[in-house]
Amino acid sequence: MMVLPLLHLATGVFVFEDYRLPGWASAVGALVQLPFLWLFWRSHADLGCNWSAGLEVRQGHRLVTIAVYARIRHPMYAALWISVPAQPLLVHNWIAGALVVPAWVTFWFLRVPNEEAMMRQAFGAAYDEYCRKAGRLFLKRV
């Protein structure tokens, strides 16, 4: 999601796959990044030391169900669902901009079931109860 756009923007290596969009499209893409940035930052801040890049629950990790996690189980991923469709609006290139969409969708459908199974195994009934209260990607009424 970051390497190809940065490579393209720095070197122009994928210039043969550029496309044109009106100026307002880039403005919309940039505006969409504001809620993405807030939610992505907030979700990391609320997780604190419970965050890990890989699929793992380390000793001392706890089930976080406060702040944004009180209503959304996967706020980092929700943030990315906001950001990913905006990337083709910002990086006008089929490889560096638009390719992120199918890559992200594939990542989502491969990772989330495994992550939720891991959380269910680690936290058991507490995780099941949390799932009843918090939506996967969207706010759930409490």
N, C-alpha and C positions, 0 to 999 in steps of 0.2 A: 504494500500500500504506500510505502514511502520511498523505497529504493528506486523503482522505475521512474516515478515522477521526478525525483531529484536528479537521477542520471540524465533523463531527457532534458530537464530545464538547465542543467549545468553544461551538457555537451551537445544537445540537439541530435543525439544519436537516432532517435525515432522520428525525425522530422518528416519522413516519407509517409507517416500515418497521421499527420496533423489534419484537423478539420476546423471549420470556422463556425462560430456562434455569434449572435449579436452581443453587444457590450452588456446589456442588461442581464444576460445569462451568467456572466462572471460575477456581477454584483449580487445576484441571488445566491450563487454558490458561496460567496464570501459571507453573506448575512446568515446563511444556514450554519456556518461554522461557529457562530456565537453560542447558540444553545448546546452544540456539540462540545465545545471547549469547556463550558461551565459544567455540564453533566459528567464529562470524562474526568475533569479535575475533582469534582465533588465526590464521585464514586471512589476514586483512589484515596482521597483524604478520609472518607468515612471508613474505608477498609483498614487504613493504617498498616500495621505490621502483619495483617492477615492476607495481604495481597501476595500473590506469587505468579510469575510469568507462566509457569508450567501447570499442568494438572496435578496438583499435590495439596494435601492437607498436612502441614507440618505440626510437630509437637507445639502446643501452646496456641494454635489457631482456634478461633471460636467462630460460631455462626453469627455473622453480623446481620442484625435485623433492625437497625436504627437509621435515622436520617433518610437518605434516598433509598436505602435498602429496606425500609419499612414498607414501601409500596411497590418497588420494582426489584425483582430478583437479580436481574442482569443489567444494571444501569450503565456499565461500561459498554456492553454490547448494544444497548439501546442508543447510546451516544454514537456509536459507530454506524448504526442503522440510519442515523441522521446525517452523518458525514459522508459516508460512502457514495450515496447517489449524487452528492454535490461535487465530488471530485471530477467527473467528466465535464462539469460546468466551469471548473477552474483550470484544468489541464486539458487543453483541446487537442488530445491525441488519443487514438484508439488503443495504443499499447500502454502508455503511461497514465492515461486518464480513465478511459472506459473499462479497461480490463480489470480494474479493482472490483467492479460490481459482481461479475460471476465468481471471482476469487473469494470475495467476502461471503457471498451466499453459500458457497461450498464449505468454507471454514465454519460458518454458523451451524449448518446442518450436521457437520462431522463432530464439532467440538461440544456443543451444548448438551446433547444427550449423555455424552461421557462425563461431562462436568457435573451434571445433575445426578447421575448415578453415583459418582464419587462423593458428592455432598450427602446423598441419602445414606450411603454406607457409613460415612463418618459421623453424621449427626442424627440418623435414624428418625424417630417420630417427631423430633423437634424440627427437622427439615420439612417433613410432610406437613406439619402444622403451619410452618412458614409459607409453604407453597400455597396453602389455602388462603392466606392473607395477602400475599404479594403477587402481583402479576409478573409474568415472565419478562415482558418488555414494556408494558404500559402500566400506568397507574391503576391500581385496583382499589376499590372502595374498602375502607376498613371500618 
